[in-house]
Structures are given as structure tokens and as C-alpha cells.
Amino acid sequence: MRNVRNEFDNAVYALRGALKAAIDDPTFDRNSLQEMWRHYQGVQTIAEGIPDPSDNAYNFDSSSLYPEEFDYSSPTVQAAQGNVEINTGFGQDVITFS
């Protein structure tokens, strides 16, 4: 998926460059220059309102939640019926199926 904030930042940068070039061109139509300025300000305002992807509520560092010795990939399972033993960094759990 594309980063919307990044795309708008690129658009602001491109509009800024076009606006500077238009300002430096003595033959560029003044009415068009005013319109470009309004577009630049509008896109810049929209870009500033888009949250940075690093501020996303779903982005978090899970390493701070669980101890390093917690091994997600290899819990010990003894049986499909009866007792199931799960050894983790938090200790040992036994689940009984009947």
C-alpha cells in the first residue's frame, strides 16, 4: 500500500518547484501564478493534516510488552487429548481437555 502522507509531501515539493519556476519566469501569466499559489497552499494544508505513518495507533513495539525469553514459535505441546502443557517465559500452563 502506498504511503498517502509521502505522496502529498512529494506533491507539495513538486508544486513548490513549479511555483518558484513560474515566479522566476517574467512571461508567466500572473493570474495563473495566483492560481498556482492557491493550489500550493491547499495541497500543503491537506498534507499537514495527514497523520505521519509512524503515529499510526497500530504501529507499536511489542518487544516492550513481552520479555525476551518468551518464545512464540515453540510452545511445548504434549498431547492432543488430555493435558496440554505450554512452557513460556512467563511460566508453565497446563490446559486440560476432557
N, C-alpha and C positions, 0 to 999 in steps of 0.2 A: 504494500500500500504506500502511496506517495505521501510525503510529509507536507501538509497544507501550509503550515507556517513557513516552511522553507520555500515553497513555491511563491508565496506572497512576498517574502523578503527578496527573492530574485526579481519579481515584477517591480517592486519599489526601486531596486537598484537599476533595472533597465530603464524605467521611466525617468529616474534622476539623470541618467546619462543622456537620454534623448532630450530632456528639458535643458540641460546645460548646453548641448549642441545647438538647440533651437535658439537659446539666448545669445549665443556667440555668432549666430548667422544673421547678418543685418537684413537679409532679404526675407526672412521667415515672417509670415503673416502674424501681426500682433493679436488678432482675435483667436487664432489657433494657439498661440502661446498662452493666452489666458485659459483656454480650454484644457491645454496640457497641464497647466499648473493645478487646476481643479481636479483633474483626474489623478495626478500625482498625490495630492493631499488626501483624496478619497481612498485610494489604494493603501496609502501609508496608514491611515486611520484604521482601516479594516485589518491590516497586518498586525498592528499593535494590539488589536482586540482578540487575536487568536492566541490561545494559550500555547506556551512552549511545550513541545512533546515531553521534556523532562519533568514538567509539572503535572503530568498525567497521573491521576489517582491510582491507576493500575500499575504504574511503574514503581516498584519498591524493591528494596534489597532484602530478600528473605534470609540472608545469612545472619542478620541481626536478630531474627526471631527464633532460630533453632541453633542448638550447639553444633559445633563442627563434627563431633563424633556421631551424630545422627546419620545413619546410613539408609537412605531411602530405597536403594536398589536391592538390598539383600536382607529382608527380614527372614528369620528362621521359621519355617512352617513345618510342623512335624506330621500332621495328618489332615486328610480331607474331611474325616469324621472324627468326632470326639473332641480332643483338646487341640487347639492351635496356639502355639507358643510364638510370640513376637518379641524379639530382642531389639531394643533401640538404645540410643544414647540416654534416654530418659529412664530406662529400667526395663523390666520384663513384664509383659502382659500375657495372660492366658485367656483365650476365648473358648468356651465350651459349647459344642453343638450337640443337641440330643434329638 
